[in-house]
Amino acid sequence: MNVASFRAGHNVARILTSASRPQLVSQARARVFRYSTAPPHAAEKSFQNQYKLPRLPIPSLAETAARYKRSLVPILSETDLSRAEKAVDEFVKPGGLGETLQARLHEMDKVENHSWLETIWLNKGYLEWREPSMINVNWWAQFKDSPTFNLDQAPQRGVISDVQIQRAANYASSLLNFNDHVNNQTLPPEYQRTTPLCMNQYKNQFEAYRVAELPRDRIVTTWPSNANYVAVMMRDQIFKVPVEGPNRERVSVKAIEQQLKHVVEAVNNMPAEEKQPAVGVLTSENRDTWAKARQTMLGLSPLNHASFDLINHALFVICLDDYSSDRDIDVSHHNIFHAGDAHNRWFDKSMQFIFESNGRAGINGEHTPADAVIPGRILDEIVRNEKHAEPHNPSSVQLQPVEHVKFVINDEVKETIKQAEVNAKKMIDNVDSCLIHFNEYGSNWLKSVKCSPDAYVQMVLQLAYYRHYGTWTPTYESASTRMFLGGRTETVRSCSVDSVAFVKGFGSKNADTTEKQRLLQKAIQTHLEYMMAASAGKGVDRHLLGLRSMMQTTEEQKRASIFQDPSYIQSMYFRLSSSNMSPGDNFWGGFGPGVPEGYGINYAIGKENIKFSISSLKNCKETNSREFRETILSALRDMKKTLT
């Protein structure tokens, strides 16, 4: 996760790189790095380090120009590179347009709460993107099967099982525990070694939601998140389900189970005339289409205002599916990804937890408010704490009744929902997604042979792509910038001169094992250097996005030689969009591809295994996730042989 994710990733989320050219997008998925939650002093509060954090730096024009030109070398011909370098030099020359835009960026930094990138990133990376979020922005993660909440034989379709209810209630209670920690600032602050990390994104998960609007969407977060209820979906019916007392008194897991049973009973016995339309399917639509339908609904009745508010301000969503997907995880993750038909989901909530009737579970997350490492920590805790979900001293307070959420719609909205169903199915059927659970080695072995696990996997992807396509391609990996106030992500451009030398040399008959090892280590070192620069706010992609966003006139756009040159778009056309969600012990996830001809790849490196998810689009003749999976597997095995 964008753990992917996750996230991967990915965000996936997207960057709109041009308003005047065909839209090109790339993932905004946060790389998960190892962090410590053990503070150097006892009883630290969650957000007490925020004031100590430096602001995200604005790189100098010279720094960005030099790193950007180096990133162009492996992907351009000599003629194209010469032209691109002249365009860059023209842009950054003393007295040039670059200096004007840089000055504007510094002025913006003075008025933004956290950083110069904050508003630019939200708008350009997420909210202005009008394609459906379900595949293009959201990320998914599937939890490992529970030894407690698990049925070998799934019930028949149409049945909600006790095991399903129990796991949902258990996780809901753990999530309430986590929300209490965030609200009360008792969640231990995080560090990278001794450097404090920004904790602000933890404020953006509970009671967070995206609103479809024109010309761009809006993201709303609430902290402290004091809602005492969640939204529960079953067969497209939505319920407000109190899970705490009127004064937020915590109750037992059994009490939450009983609330969920009330929902099941209500849906099972609901007269046809009381069933509500599948409004949630609209959240899978083109953002403009959904924004217009939402505005129409708001104009129809005050009830729709209240219903949207109720869903929006729920702490999170629980989706109870009255079916089970295949036990094969290569199949079952699709239900977490998109439900097969976008029904019984609300893709605008930051977190919706999905429970199948056999006990299998996962999450679908809206990427805008936070990067993968944040929900990743939440997910690790709820899976690990299955036996410790009960709150301390639960109250016996009577919970308020569950409430059916209702809507008023007209024929126009009915038709929009029908068309949304058609569009969602078409989009879902076009997704080619599969997994790798590789158990032959993991981080323990990689560290024993002095290889950075993350950089090694990036070189696996470079080698696999070269073998599969006979060439190399611009590649996206996200680095976390949480060392800075409000830090999100920066791009690591994984395709380098040294990665190209490695993939070419690895297949050369003239290169012996020693030479292949040398080429791999050189490529890994170059990758690590870029990762360190990106994590320090010294990458190129966010800075260039900021400079581009400072242009005010058409004349300035024409003068911006760096952006007018074709190399700018070419270097950002990431056919490999990747995200690290390590270690993947308790869950694994994924996201959609960054470009139509590309792959979205989330990976998680455990001590003894490596997990991948691979997504692409079926209507692209150039890509095939299952075939590319086999090439990745061969690269994993062949690279180990070389190092051994």
NUPA-559970 format. One record per residue: x, y, z of N, C-alpha, C in turn. Coordinates in steps of 0.02 Angstrom, whole numbers, plus 50000, padded with zeros to 5 digits. Layout:
XYZXYZXYZ/...
This chain:
500424994350000500005000050000500435005750000/499195016949930499485018349915499295017149954/500255005350020500185003750044500465006050012/500095000649960500174999249918500235001249924/499485009549908499525007949945499885011449946/499975005649986499945002150016500285003350005/499795007049871499845009749896500315015249848/500795009649863500695008449844500365011449849/500535012749878500615012749859500385017649822/500375021749785500065021049742500115023449744/500015025849785499525027549805499625025849805/499435022949727499035024349713498635025549734/498515034549723498315041049700498725042949640/498495048449611498795050349547499065057449550/499535058949507499765065749497499535068049429/499165073449425498995076249360499595080149336/499915077749285500535080949264500435086249211/499855086749183499745091749131499015093349125/498865099749119498175101849108498025102549034/498545103548994498435104948923498585098848879/498945093848906499095087848867498645082248891/498655076648856498275070848882498505069248953/498035067648996498195066749066498645060749076/499165061949115499645056749133499645056349208/499605050449235499555049849307500065044949333/500235045849396500695041049429500465039849500/500695034349528500475032449595500785036949647/500435037349703500705040949761500695036349821/501025030749816500995025749869501605026449914/501495025849978502025027250025502435020950039/503085021450030503525015950049503515015250125/503455009150148503455007750219504165006350241/504435010550285505095009250311505025006950384/505565004250410505555002050479505555008150525/505105008150572505115013550621505055010550690/505235014550740505185012250809504645016150844/504255012650885503755016150926503985016550999/504605014651010504875015051078505195021851088/504865026351123505135033151131505745033251176/506175038251167506765038651209506595040451281/505995043351293505785045051361505085042251371/504935040151430504295037051444503725042051441/503125039351427502495043151431502475049051383/502775048251325502725053551275502035053551244/501795059351225501155059951192501235059451117/500695057251083500735055551012501005061350970/500775067450984500915073050939501395078150970/501745076051022502165080851057502785082751017/502975078750967503565080350928503415084650868/502785086150855502605089750794502975096450789/503025099950845503335106550843504085106150831/504375100250842505095099350832505275097950759/504775095950720504915093650652505085099450606/505595098750565505745103950516505225103850460/505155109550426504715109850369505045106450309/504635103950264504895100750204505305105850164/505925104150149506345109050113506125109950040/506275115650013506195116749942506895116049911/507015110849872507685109949844507885115949801/508525117049794508745122249749508615120149677/508565124949633508475123449562509065119249535/509665120849559510255117249535510225109849556/510025108649619509975101649643509485097649601/508895100549592508375096949555508575095949483/508865101049452509065100549382509575094949373/510075094649418510595089549411510305082549419/509895081549471509615074849482509125072949427/508745077749404508255076549350508615074449286/509145077949268509515076249207509825069249211/510055067449271510335060649279509785055449269/509185056949290508645052049284508425051149211/508585056049169508385055549098508875051349057/509485050649081510005047349041509805040349018/509525035949061509385029149037508785028548991/508365033648988507735032848950507715036848885/508235041048871508225045148811508815043348765/508715044448701509275043848654509755049748665/510345049248636510825054748644510545061348618/510205061048560509925067148531509385070048576/508935065848600508395068148643508665070648710/509175067248735509475069348799509795076248792/510145077348737510465083848726509935089348724/509395088148688508855093048685508545094348753/508425088848792508115089448858508565093348906/509215091948903509675095448948509685102948933/509645104748870509625111848852508985115048879/508435111348876507795114048901507825115048977/508155110449012508225111049084508665117049101/509235117549066509705123049079509375129849065/508975130249013508625136448997508135138349052/507805133349080507305134649132507625137149197/508205134349215508495135949281509035141349277/509155144149219509695149149212509555155249256/510065158849277509965164949316509505169749280/509005172149316508525176849287507995173449246/507995166849243507515163149202506855162049238/506405158749203505735157449230505765153149293/506245148549295506305144249353506395148149417/506795153349415506905157449475506265160949497/505875163249449505235166549466504765161649500/504705155649472504265150649501504515148349569/505175147749576505475145749640505305150949694/505345157249676505185162649724504455162149746/504015160749699503305159949716503195154049763/503575148749751503515142749794503725144449865/504255148349873504475150449940503945154849973/503615159049935503085163249963502495158849986/502335153749947501795149249967501975145650032/502605143750039502815140250099502695144350162/502705150850155502615155250213501895155250239/501425153550196500715153950216500395147150226/500715141750205500435135050215500565132850287/500085129150315500145126950384500735122250395/500815117450350501335112350360501915112950310/501755113450246502295113750196502035116750132/502505118750090502335121550024501965116449981/502055110049995501775104749953501065102749973/500865104650033500255101950063499635102650018/499455108650000498855109749960498955107349888/499545108649861499695106349792499595098849787/499865095249835499845087949832499135085249838/498755087949885498065085649893497675086849828/497745092749800497355094449740497595090749678/498245091049665498505088049603498585080449609/498745078149669498855071049677498205067049684/497665070349707497055066649722496425070149699/496285076049726495615078749723495405081249654/495885083049612495715085249544495645079349496/495865073549517495825067549475495105065549469/494835065049407494125063949396493935056849378/494435052649365494275045649350494035042149414/493685036649408493415033249467493965031549518/493815032649581494295031249634494395023849646/493875019949636493865012849655494495009149632/494685009849569495275006549542495875011249540/495755017649530496295022349515496605025849575/496255025949632496515029249692496525024549752/495975021049763495915016849823496415011049822/496575008749881497015002949891496614997649928/496874991449926496544986049963497064982150002/496844978850055497274974250092496844968550119/497104962450112496764956550138497134954150200/496754952850254497054950450316497204942950312/497704940850348497824933650351497224930450386/497084924250366496514920850395496614919850470/496064920550507496084920050579495994912750601/496394910450649496284903650675495644903150716/495404908950740494814909050782494184910250742/494204915150697493604917150660493674914550588/493534908050580493674905050515493244898850505/492934898250447492524892450430492834888950369/492994882550376493244878750319492714878050265/492104877150287491544876550240491114882750245/491104886650192490724892950193489974891450192/489574895650224488854894850221488604896050149/487994894050136487714895350071487624902850061/487614904949998487544912049982486904914750012/486944920850038486364923950069486364923550144/486864920150173486894919150245487464923350275/487324926850329487834930150370487994925450428/488624923550436488804918550487488974921750554/488934917650607489124919950674489864921750675/490274917650643490994918950641491144925650609/490784927250556490854933550521490684939450568/490134938750603489914943950650490434944650706/490684939050730491164939350785491814942750765/492064941250706492684944450684492574951950672/492004953650643491854960750630491804964650696/491474961750746491404965050811492084965550845/492474960250841493144960250871493574965850842/493584966250775493994971350743493724978350757/493064979050760492774985550775492994987850844/493004983250893493224985150960493954987150961/494374983450924495094985250920495184992050887/494784993350836494824999850803494615005550849/494125004250891493925009250941494495010450990/494845005051009495425005851053495945010451020/496065009250956496575013250921496345020450916/495715021550900495455028450896495515031950963/495405028351017495485031351084496205033551094/496675029351072497385031151080497555037551041/497275037950980497415043950939497095050050971/496465049350992496115055051023496455057351087/496685052551127496975054151192497725055251191/498015054751131498735055551120499145050551161/498885044451167499245039151202499565034251153/499475035451088499825031451038500555033551039/501025028951052501725031051056501965034450992/502305039950998502575043250938503095038850905/503175039750840503615035450801504265039050784/504785034950777505455037450762505765033150708/506185036350668506645032650625507325033250659/507505027850692508065027950739507905033050793/508255038750796508105043750847507745049850819/507615049850754507285055550722506525054850727/506185059750757505455059250762505125059850694/504565056350687504185056450624503525060050635/503285063050581502645066650584502085061650597/501665063150646501115058750666500435061450642/500445066950604499825070350588499325065950550/499565061350508499105057350467498675052750509/498875051350571498445047250614497795050850631/497795057450624497185061350636496705060850577/496925057750522496545057950460496225051350440/496155046650486495895040150469495185038850493/495045040450555494375039250582493935045350567/493315043850546492835049050530493085053550472/493455050550426493725054150369493365051950306/493275056650259492895054950199493065059850143/492945057450082493025061550022492335063449997/492275069649972491635072149947491715073649873/491285070649832491295071849760490995078749746/491405083149718491175089949701491495092149636/491225097549608491495100649547491805107349564/492385109149536492765105449486493255100349516/493335100449583493755095549615493425093349680/493625087449703493335084649763493605088249826/493325086249881493525089049946493655083249993/494175083950036494305078850086494175081850155/493845078150197493665080650264493925075750316/494305078350364494555074250419494355077450485/494285073450536494055075850602494505073150656/494755077650698495125075550757495005080550813/494855078050873494735071050891494115068350855/494115061850842493555058550809493095055850864/492565059550879492145058050937491485054950918/491395052950856490785049350838490755042850878/490145040750895490075034650935489755028950895/489785029550828489465024550786489875023150724/489715017450692490005015750628489435014850578/489605014750514489105013250462489195005950443/488655002250440488674995150421488264994150358/488564990650310488234989350246488104981850239/487494980150218487324973250202486814973350145/486974969950091486544969850031486354976950009/486844981350011486774988349990486354992650037/486094989750091485744993650141486244996350191/486165002450212486645005750255486305007350322/486665005950376486395007150443486885011150485/486605015650524486995018850577486975014150637/487575012050660487615006950712488025009750771/487705011950824488085014150882488495008450911/489125009750925489585004750954489885007251020/489675013151040489855015951105489225019151134/489255020451199488685023551232488595030851211/488055034051233487925041051214488495045751232/488865044151285489435048251305490095044651289/490075040551238490655036851213490905031751264/490455029051304490645023651348490805017451306/491355014251322491545008151286491135002251311/490944997951265490544992151282490914985851261/490654980151280490984973751266490944972051192/491374967351171491344964851103490664961551091/490404958051141489754954751134489194959851120/489244965651151488734970851140488764973251067/489374973851039489434975850969489174970350924/489324964050942489044958450904488284958850900/487974960450956487244960750958486984966250912/487344971850909487144977350864487174975050791/487704971450773487764968950705487214963850689/487034959850738486494955050728485824958650716/485744964350748485134968250736485104970550663/485674972350635485704974250564485504968450520/485794962650533485654956650493484914954950497/484634955250556483924953750565483494958750527/483684965150531483294970250497483304969350421/483884967750393483944966850321483574960550299/483654955150337483324948950318482564949350319/482304953650361481574954350368481294960650337/481704963950296481494970450270481004969650212/480424972950215479954972750159480264975950098/480074973650040480364976149977480294983649970/479734986349993479614993549984480064997850027/480384994850079480834998650122481564998350100/481714993850054482404993150032482624999349993/483215001650009483475007749980483895006149917/483925010849871484335009749811485065009149828/485445006149783486165004949794486565011349781/486465016249825486795022749816487555022049820/487795017149859488515016349866488865015049801/488515012049751488825010749686489055017249653/488715022749669488905029249640489605031249660/489845028949718490525030749739491055027449696/490855022749654491335019549608491365023149541/490955028249531490885031549466491415036849454/491425039149391491805045149374491615050649424/492115054349447491995059149501491515064749480/491535066949418491055071949395490345069249395/490275063049371489605059949369489325059249440/489735056949485489525056149555489385062849587/489785067949573489675074649601489005077449579/488845076549515488195079049490487615075349520/487675068649526487135064749556487045066549629/487595067549664487555069549734487215076249742/487395080949698487085087649702486345087149688/486155083049640485445082049625485085079249686/485385074349719485075071349778485005076349835/485515080549844485465085649897484895090449884/484745091649820484185096149803483505092849809/483485086349815482835082849817482515082849886/482935082249938482645081650005483165082950059/482955086250115483415086950172483625080150201/483215074950189483395068350213484055066050183/484175067750120484805065750088485405069250120/485315075550139485855079050176486025075150238/485515073450276485615069950340485935063050329/485725059550277485985052850265486715053050244/486885057750199487595058450180488015060350240/487775064850282488155066850341488255060950388/487735056950395487785051250440488325046350417/488345044950352488865040450326489555043650332/489585049950313490235053350314490545053450383/490135054550434490405055450502490445048950542/490285043350511490415036950544491165036150553/491365032850606492075031850619492405027950562/492045022850537492265018950479491665014950456/491745011150402491215007150374491364999750384/490864995850401490914988550402490464985850347/490744981850302490354978750248490274971350263/489664969250275489504962250287489274959250221/489684954950192489504951650129489174944950144/488594943750115488234937550128488454931950081/489104931650069489404926550027490144925950045/490464920850018491184919950027491504919249958/492074922349950492444921449887492864915049892/493184913449838493574907249834494134907249886/494294901349911494834900749959495514902449929/495574901949864496194903749829496284911349835/496824913449867496934920649878497034924349812/497224920749759497274923849694496594926249669/496074923149696495394924849677495074929349730/495174927549794494794930849847494964938249856/495574940249838495754947249849495344951949805/495064949349751494654953649707494034956249744/493774952349791493194954749828493384960649872/493984960649898494224966249939494384972249894/494644970849835494844976049787494234979949762/493704976349742493144979949709492464976449715/492434970949752491814967149765491534963749703/491884964049648491644960849587491134964849549/490754969049585490244973149551490144979949585/490574981649633490544988049669489954988649715/489584983249726489014983549771489234982449843/488814985049889488924984449961489584987649983/489764993149951490374996849967490235004349966/490665008050002490645015350000491375017649993/491575018649930492285019649915492555026449934/492135030849961492355037449981492565037850054/492465032550093492685032550162493425030550166/493785033550212494505032050217494625024750234/494165021650273494245014550290493575011050288/493515005850247492935001450249493184994350256/492954991050309493184984350326492674979250301/492934974250266492514969550229492564962650261/491984959750275491964953150308491524948450267/491814942750247491454937650210491154932550258/490694928550233490334923950278490764918250303/491334916850272491784911650298492294914450348/492234920850365492684924050412493264927750381/493374926950317493914930450283493764937950283/494284942050288494174949250296494724953350263/494584959650253495074964350224494824971450231/495174975850198495004982950200495084985950131/494654990750115494734994950056494795002050080/495325005550061495465012150088495495017550035/495225023350051495285029250008495955032550026/496355033849975497065035549985497195042750005/496725047249991496875054349997497125056550065/496815054450121497005057450185497655054750215/497905049050192498495046150225498845041350178/499485040350192499895035650154499905028850189/500155023850155500055016850174500315015150244/500855018250265501145016350330500655017650387/500205022450380499755024250434499215018850444/498795017550393498325011950403498685005350413/499295004650385499674998550394499794996950467/499965002050506500065000850578499404999050612/498865002350591498205000850620498024993550606/498124991350545497954984550526498374979450564/499014980750570499444976150608499174975250679/498964980750709498744980350779498084976550786/497604977650741496964974250750497024966750736/497464964850690497564957750676497944954450734/498454957750758498844954950814498444954350878/497964959050887497614959550950496934956150950/496844951150907496194947750905495984945050973/496464942851013496304940151079496284945451133/496404951651114496434957051163496014963051141/495454961751108495044967151081494574970151134/494464966451187493994968751239494264975051273/493844980251280494084986251315494144984951390/494534989051424494584988551496493934990851529/493684986951574493084988651611492514991051566/492274986751521491734988851477491104990651516/490754995551489490134997951521489554993451501/489044993151543488434989551527487894994251501/488085000251482487615005151457487235002351396/486605004151391486195001751335486375005851273/486565002451220486725005951157486075008051123/486115013651088485545016051050485395011150993/484765010950970484575006150917484935007850852/485005002650810485285003750743484765007550702/485005011450654484555015750615484665014750540/484145013050504484185012050432484275018850398/484785019450356484915025650320484495025650256/484115030850246483655031150188483805037050143/483605036350080483715041450030483075042949991/483055048849964482525050749917482865051649849/482645047849799482945048449733482385049249681/482575051649622482105052349567482335047849510/481985048249454482135043949397482835045249370/483045051549372483715053249347484255049749388/484185049849454484675046649497484645039049488/484035036349482483965029149470484355027049407/484285030949355484635029349292485395030049301/485605035049340486325035849353486605029849391/486215027249438486435021349475486495015349428/486005014449385486025008849337486635009349292/486775015349268487345016249225487995015349264/488005017349327488595016349369488735008949378/488215004949384488304997649389488624994849326/488404997249269488674995049205489414997149200/489545003349215490225006049210490705002549258/490465001349319490884998049369491064990949347/490574987349322490694980449301491194980249243/491124984949197491584985349140492294986749164/492354991349211493004993249238493314987449277/492914984149317493154978649358493374972749315/492964971249264493134965649220493774966849180/493984973149177494594974849140495214974349184/495134973249249495704972849294495984965849296/496624965349285496984958949287497444959149348/497254955749401497634956149464497774949249490/498394948049511498594941649539499134942649592/499284937349628499744937849685500324932949678/500864934549715501414929949726501524929549801/501524923549829501764922349897502374917849890/502954921049889503594917749874503934915949940/504034909549952504274907250017504984904450016/505364905949964506034903049959506574907049994/506464913350005506904917450046506574924250059/506854927950106506594934450124507154938950149/506974943550194507464948550216508044945550255/507934940050291508484936950328509054934950282/508884931550228509404929450181509714935450146/509304940150126509554945950090510054949850133/509894950550197510364954150241511004950050250/510944943350249511544939150258512034939850200/511774941850141512214942850084512324950250070/512184954250122512334961550121511944965250066/511294963550058510864966950010510304970650047/510194976850029509594980250053508984976850026/508524974250068507944970650042507524974749994/507384980950010506964984949966507304986249899/507924988449901508284989849838508364983549797/508464977849830508524971449794507884969849756/507304970649790506674969149756506564974049698/506774980249706506724984849650507134982449590/507724979549603508124976949548507824970549519/507474966649560507094960849535506594963349483/506234968749499505734971349453506064974149390/506634977249397506994979749338507204974049292/507474968749322507694962949282507094959549250/506554958749287505954955449260505684959449201/505654965949207505384969949152505834969449090/506484969649101506954969049045506894962349010/506824957049049506754950449020506084949748982/505574952749009504904951948981504814956048918/505124962048917504994966748862505604968548821/506194966348842506804967748805507034974948810/506774978648858506974985548868506854987248942/506974993548960506854995849028506355001549025/506115003649082505565008549083505615012949144/505375019249140505325023349201504925019649255/505185019849315504885016049370504795020449431/504215019649462504025023649521504065019349583/504425021749633504365019249701504285025249747/503865024749796503765030549840504195030049902/504455035849922504845036549984504445040850032/504475039250095504125043050145504525049250165/504185054850172504505061050196504235063050264/504075058150306503785059550371504285062350421/504905063150402505385066650446505225074050449/504775076250404504605083350400503875084350421/503715090350442503045092050464502555091150406/502045087050416501555085850363501825081950305/502395078450314502705074850258502275069250232/502255068350167501895062950135502385058450097/502455059450032502895055149993503305059149942/503825055949917504205058349860504355052449816/504465053749752504595048449703505325046449703/505435039949704506095037149689506065034549617/506475037249573506505034949504506985029049500/506695023049502507095017049511507505015049450/507285017149391507665015649331508245020549324/508855017949330509445022249329509955019549279/510475023349268511015020949225511295014349252/511345013949318511635007849348511155002049348/510505003349354510024997649350510014994949279/510074999249229510104997049159510734992849148/511304995249174511924991349167511854984449199/511504984249256511404977849290510984973049248/510394975249224509954970649188510274968349122/510654972749090510994970749028511564965849044/511934967349096512494963049114512274956249140/511704956049174511474949749203511334944549149/511124946849092510974942149038511544941348988/512104944549002512664944248955513084937948966/513274934748912513714928848916514424930848935/514584937248927515264939548942515354941449015/514804941449054514844943449124514844937249168/515384936349208515394930649254515014932449318/514984927749365514594928849426514854934849466/515504935549469515784941249507515574947849476/515584948249410515384954449376514644955849387/514234950649385513514951549396513384954049467/513754951349515513684953649584513884960949591/514434962749557514664969749560514144974449530/513854972549473513344976749440512724977449484/512534971949517511944972249561512074976849620/512654976149652512804980349710512854987749691/513114989149631513154996049609512454998849597/512014994949567511324997149555510964998249621/511074993749669510764994449734511005000749769/511655002049766511925008049798511635014349768/511575014549702511275020349669510555021249691/510195015749696509495016149717509445018849789/509875016349833509865018649902510035026049908/510495028349866510665035449868510065039749847/509695037449796509095041249776508565040949831/508475034949862507985034249915508145039049973/508785039549992508975044050046508835051350028/508985053149966508855060049944508105061449944/507715056749918506995057749915506695058349984/506895054050031506645054350099506835060850134/507385063850112507615070250139507295076150103/506795074850060506455080250025506835082849966/507315078849940507745081149886507625077249821/507035074449813506875071349749506715076649697/506495074449638506355079349585505615080149570/505225074949579504545075049554504085079949591/504125080049658503705084649695503915091949684/504575093149680504805099949667504575102349599/504645098149548504425100049481503675101249479/503295097049516502575098149520502425104849552/502795106549605502695112949637502845118849592/503395118349556503585123749509503055124449454/502835118749428502335118849375501685122049399/501515120749462500895123549490500945131049502/501535133749501501625140949513501525145149449/501475141949392501385145649330500695148849330/500655155149309500045159049314499725160849247/500105160449193499845162549128500015157549074/499655157949020499805153748962500505155248935/500695161548938501355163548915501905160048955/501805159649021502295156249063502325148749046/501755145849033501745138849014502145137648950/502085142148902502455141548840503205142348851/503395146648899504095148048912504425142548955/504025138448987504285133349032504585127648992/505195128548968505505123848922505565116848952/505685116449017505765109849049505125105749044/504545109049049503905105549046503655104748975/503875109048931503675108548861504045102948824/504645101448848505025096148816504685089348827/504645085148775504315078548782504615074148836/505235075348855505565071148905505225071448973/504905077148988504575077849052504015072649060/503585072249010503045067349012503325060249007/503805059348962504095052748952504405049949016/504745054249054505085051949114504605050349170/503995052749165503495051649217502985046349197/503075043249140502595038249118502815031549147/502605030449210502875024949250502495018449233/502775014649188502475008149172502555003149229/503025004449273503075000749336502955005749392/502405004749429502245008849487502235004249547/502685005549595502795000649648502765003749717/502624999449766502575001649835502754995949881/503104997649935503344992649984502894992950046/502574987250062502144986850122502404981450170/503044981350180503354976250222503144977050296/503124971450333503354964750314502814960250284/502184962150289501654958050259501484951850299/501644951650363501504945750404500754945050418/500414950650428499714950450448499224952250392/499474955250340499054957050283499494958250222/499184958250164499524960050102499024964050060/499264968250015498804972649980499024974349910/498664979149881498824981149813498424987149791/498484988749726498164994549696498184993749620/497874998249585497844997849513498475000449480/498564999149414499155001549378499155009149372/499765012049365499825019249361499655022049293/499775018149240499625020349172499305014449136/498925015649082498565010149049499015004449025/499635006049006500095000848980500564998249034/500394999349097500864997649150500604992749200/501004991949254500854987349309500854991249375/500384989549418500404991849487500654986149530/501214987049564501524981549601501644983649674/501294980249718501424981049789501814974949813/502294975949857502664970249883502784971049958/502884965449991503014965350063503554960150076/504084962350108504674958050118504674955650191/504494949350201504534946450267505214943350279/505314940650339505964937750355506134931750312/505614927750295505734921650257505314921350193/505004926850173504584926750114504524933650084/504284933950023504134940249989503454939549955/503024944249967502354944149937502304949749886/501954948449831501834953449779501084953349760/500824959049743500214959349704500384962949639/500094960549584500254963149518499594964649482/499504970949463498894972749428499054975949361/498614974949313498664978149247497964978249218/497904980749157497254981249124497224976349066/496684972549063496614967349012496564970148941/496304976348935496224979048867496874981648838/497414981248876498074983048850498414976648826/498564976248762498864970148734499584969248758/499884974648783500594974148803500684970948871/500164970848913500244968548981499844962248994/500104958249040499764952249064500044950549133/499644951549184499894950949252500154943949267/499804938849243500004932049259500654930049223/500734932249162501354930949127501934934749159/501814940949178502344944849210502514941849278/502024939049312502164935649375502684930149367/502634926249314503114920849303503814923649291/503854929349257504504932349245504804935049310/504394937849353504634940049419504904934149459/504534928649458504754922749495505434920149469/505524920049404506164917749376506724922549395/506584929049397507084933949418507274933049491/506774931749533506914930549604507384924649613/507264919349577507664913249585508364914049554/508404917149496509044917749461509504922649498/509224927949526509644932649562509924929549626/509534925149658509794921749717510374917149698/510304913649642510844909149619511494913049610/511434919049582512024923149570512354925249635/511944927149684512224929349747512484923549788/512174917749780512414911849816513084909449790/
